[in-house]
Amino acid sequence: MKRPSFRRCGHAPGAGALSPEDQAVVDQFRAMLTALRNPEPWAPGSARDIAVRIGPFVERAHTRPGDDHGPEMIAVALVHPGTPHAGAHLHGRQLGYTERGWLRCKTSAILDFWQPGYARLPHAAASLPLPDDLGMEPAHYALYIEARKRDDSLDGFTLLRLGPYTQTRHAQQDHDRLTAALDGRETTLVPGHRVSVRYAPFDVSDHQLFADPYEADAVALLGTAVAGVSA
């Protein structure tokens, strides 16, 4: 009686051999495990790309020079994991990577520095578009100088809009200078109102209403705005 013989099946000739495509997948998986087991901790002020958690995915992100020192929030731009290889920009545009611009990223969401082993973890690796809600606000900043009625009714108006600020430290510097200029004068500049400075995201839709803080001094612009109301 002839005994049946068994042979291991494979996609390529030779017992147990893998096709080049399957081997590439295995290599990528091993690289991912190596990256996860050997993270490179992120440090504020570094110019390297970082790995950022967005839901169950991990995305590659550029940090914005001068706005990447935290400690709680930095500015990042999400990029296709294949950057700068050919085709990555087009694929990234199709999936919404090029439309988000600079975003505010909590440092607690940073996994570590980006490594090639993470290439299978972003949305793009599964050909999925980025979700509408990334959990990140746009990283354009603005200052709103507002005059509110002193009867706690919240009625009032915006005296001056400054923006966009491309770096948080610039907005903070002007915020501190304006606050100092208003000290002791909050309730006297505009009769019946209290003037204050509010820090908030830049409203791109109303960009024409903003004064460019890089073209003129913020305190001087405040003086001009107050003079216009008092005239």
C-alpha positions as CSV (number, residue, x, y, z in Angstrom):
1,M,0.0,0.0,0.0
2,K,1.4,3.3,-1.0
3,R,1.4,5.8,1.8
4,P,0.2,9.4,0.9
5,S,2.9,12.0,0.9
6,F,2.4,15.5,2.2
7,R,4.2,18.6,1.0
8,R,4.1,22.1,2.6
9,C,2.4,24.6,0.4
10,G,3.9,28.0,-0.2
11,H,3.6,30.9,-2.6
12,A,7.1,30.4,-3.9
13,P,9.1,27.3,-4.8
14,G,10.7,25.5,-2.0
15,A,9.3,24.1,1.2
16,G,8.3,27.0,3.6
17,A,9.5,29.7,1.3
18,L,7.6,33.1,1.3
19,S,6.9,35.2,-1.7
20,P,8.7,38.6,-1.8
21,E,5.4,40.3,-1.0
22,D,4.8,38.1,2.1
23,Q,8.4,38.5,3.2
24,A,8.1,42.3,3.0
25,V,5.0,42.1,5.3
26,V,6.9,39.9,7.8
27,D,9.9,42.3,7.7
28,Q,7.6,45.3,8.3
29,F,5.9,43.6,11.2
30,R,9.2,42.7,12.8
31,A,10.4,46.3,12.4
32,M,7.2,47.5,14.1
33,L,7.8,45.2,17.0
34,T,11.4,46.3,17.3
35,A,10.3,50.0,17.3
36,L,7.6,49.4,19.9
37,R,10.1,47.5,22.1
38,N,12.8,50.1,21.7
39,P,11.2,53.5,21.7
40,E,13.3,56.7,21.4
41,P,11.8,59.1,24.0
42,W,10.8,62.5,22.6
43,A,12.6,65.5,24.1
44,P,11.2,69.1,23.8
45,G,13.0,71.3,21.3
46,S,14.1,68.5,19.0
47,A,13.8,69.0,15.3
48,R,13.0,65.3,14.4
49,D,9.6,63.9,13.4
50,I,7.5,62.4,16.2
51,A,5.0,59.6,16.6
52,V,1.6,60.8,17.8
53,R,-1.3,58.7,19.1
54,I,-4.7,59.5,17.4
55,G,-7.2,57.0,18.7
56,P,-6.0,53.5,17.9
57,F,-3.6,54.8,15.3
58,V,-0.1,56.3,15.4
59,E,0.6,59.1,13.0
60,R,3.9,60.7,11.9
61,A,4.1,64.5,12.6
62,H,6.5,67.3,11.9
63,T,7.1,69.7,14.8
64,R,7.0,73.4,14.2
65,P,10.4,75.1,14.8
66,G,10.2,77.4,17.8
67,D,6.9,75.9,18.9
68,D,8.0,72.5,19.9
69,H,9.3,72.9,23.4
70,G,6.1,72.2,25.3
71,P,5.9,71.3,28.1
72,E,2.1,70.6,27.8
73,M,1.4,71.6,24.2
74,I,3.3,71.9,21.0
75,A,2.4,72.6,17.3
76,V,2.6,69.7,14.8
77,A,1.6,69.0,11.2
78,L,0.6,65.4,10.4
79,V,2.3,64.0,7.4
80,H,2.0,60.8,5.3
81,P,4.2,58.0,6.8
82,G,5.9,57.6,3.4
83,T,7.2,61.2,3.4
84,P,9.3,62.2,1.4
85,H,9.1,59.2,-1.0
86,A,7.4,59.7,-4.4
87,G,3.7,59.2,-4.3
88,A,3.4,60.0,-0.5
89,H,2.3,63.6,-1.1
90,L,-0.4,62.6,-3.6
91,H,-1.6,59.7,-1.4
92,G,-1.5,62.0,1.7
93,R,-3.6,64.6,-0.2
94,Q,-6.2,62.0,-1.1
95,L,-6.5,61.0,2.6
96,G,-6.6,64.5,4.0
97,Y,-3.1,64.9,5.4
98,T,-2.3,68.1,3.5
99,E,-5.5,69.9,4.5
100,R,-5.0,70.1,8.3
101,G,-2.1,72.6,8.6
102,W,-0.5,73.1,12.0
103,L,-2.3,71.6,14.9
104,R,-2.1,71.8,18.7
105,C,-0.8,68.6,20.1
106,K,-0.7,67.6,23.8
107,T,2.7,66.3,24.7
108,S,0.9,63.4,26.5
109,A,-0.2,62.1,23.1
110,I,3.4,61.8,21.8
111,L,4.6,58.2,21.8
112,D,8.3,59.0,20.9
113,F,10.4,60.0,17.9
114,W,9.1,58.6,14.6
115,Q,10.7,55.4,13.5
116,P,10.3,53.5,10.1
117,G,8.9,50.6,12.1
118,Y,5.7,52.6,12.8
119,A,4.9,52.8,9.1
120,R,2.1,50.3,9.3
121,L,0.3,52.1,12.2
122,P,-1.1,55.3,10.6
123,H,-4.5,55.7,8.9
124,A,-2.6,55.9,5.6
125,A,-1.2,52.3,6.0
126,A,-4.8,51.1,5.8
127,S,-5.8,53.6,3.1
128,L,-8.1,55.3,5.5
129,P,-8.7,59.0,5.5
130,L,-7.9,61.0,8.6
131,P,-11.0,61.5,10.8
132,D,-12.7,64.9,10.9
133,D,-12.1,65.0,14.7
134,L,-8.5,64.5,15.4
135,G,-8.7,65.8,19.0
136,M,-6.4,68.6,18.0
137,E,-7.3,72.3,17.5
138,P,-5.6,74.4,14.8
139,A,-2.3,75.8,16.0
140,H,-2.9,79.4,14.8
141,Y,-3.3,81.8,17.6
142,A,-5.0,85.1,18.2
143,L,-5.6,87.7,20.9
144,Y,-9.0,89.2,21.3
145,I,-9.2,92.5,23.2
146,E,-12.8,92.8,24.4
147,A,-14.9,95.5,26.1
148,R,-17.7,94.0,28.2
149,K,-20.3,95.8,30.1
150,R,-19.6,96.0,33.8
151,D,-23.1,94.8,34.8
152,D,-22.1,91.2,34.3
153,S,-24.5,90.9,31.4
154,L,-21.7,89.8,29.1
155,D,-22.9,92.3,26.5
156,G,-20.1,94.2,24.7
157,F,-17.9,94.1,21.7
158,T,-14.5,93.2,20.4
159,L,-12.2,96.2,20.5
160,L,-9.3,94.6,18.6
161,R,-8.3,91.3,17.1
162,L,-4.6,90.4,16.7
163,G,-3.5,87.4,14.6
164,P,-2.5,85.1,13.4
165,Y,0.4,84.3,15.6
166,T,2.4,81.4,14.2
167,Q,4.1,80.7,17.6
168,T,2.5,80.4,21.0
169,R,5.4,82.3,22.7
170,H,4.7,85.4,20.4
171,A,1.1,85.4,21.4
172,Q,2.0,85.0,25.1
173,Q,4.5,87.8,24.9
174,D,1.9,90.2,23.5
175,H,-0.7,89.0,25.9
176,D,1.5,89.8,28.8
177,R,2.4,93.2,27.4
178,L,-1.3,94.1,26.8
179,T,-2.3,92.9,30.2
180,A,0.4,95.1,31.7
181,A,-0.8,98.1,29.7
182,L,-4.4,97.5,30.8
183,D,-3.4,97.2,34.5
184,G,-5.4,99.7,36.5
185,R,-7.1,101.0,33.3
186,E,-9.5,98.2,32.5
187,T,-12.6,100.1,33.6
188,T,-11.6,103.5,32.4
189,L,-10.6,103.1,28.8
190,V,-14.1,102.5,27.5
191,P,-16.8,104.1,29.7
192,G,-19.2,101.6,31.3
193,H,-17.1,98.6,30.1
194,R,-14.2,96.4,31.3
195,V,-11.5,95.8,28.8
196,S,-9.6,92.5,28.9
197,V,-7.4,90.3,26.7
198,R,-8.5,86.8,25.7
199,Y,-6.2,84.2,24.1
200,A,-8.0,81.9,21.6
201,P,-7.5,80.1,18.3
202,F,-7.3,82.2,15.2
203,D,-10.6,82.5,13.3
204,V,-9.5,81.9,9.7
205,S,-13.0,82.6,8.4
206,D,-12.8,86.2,9.7
207,H,-9.2,86.8,8.9
208,Q,-10.0,90.2,7.4
209,L,-11.0,91.5,10.8
210,F,-7.6,90.9,12.3
211,A,-4.6,93.2,12.6
212,D,-1.3,91.6,11.8
213,P,0.8,91.5,15.0
214,Y,4.0,91.2,13.1
215,E,3.5,94.4,11.2
216,A,2.8,96.7,14.2
217,D,3.2,97.0,17.9
218,A,0.3,95.4,19.9
219,V,0.2,98.1,22.5
220,A,0.2,100.8,19.9
221,L,-2.7,99.0,18.1
222,L,-4.6,98.9,21.3
223,G,-4.1,102.7,21.7
224,T,-5.4,103.3,18.2
225,A,-8.4,101.1,18.8
226,V,-9.3,102.8,22.0
227,A,-8.9,106.2,20.4
228,G,-11.3,105.2,17.6
229,V,-14.0,104.2,20.1
230,S,-13.6,107.4,22.1
231,A,-13.7,109.7,19.1
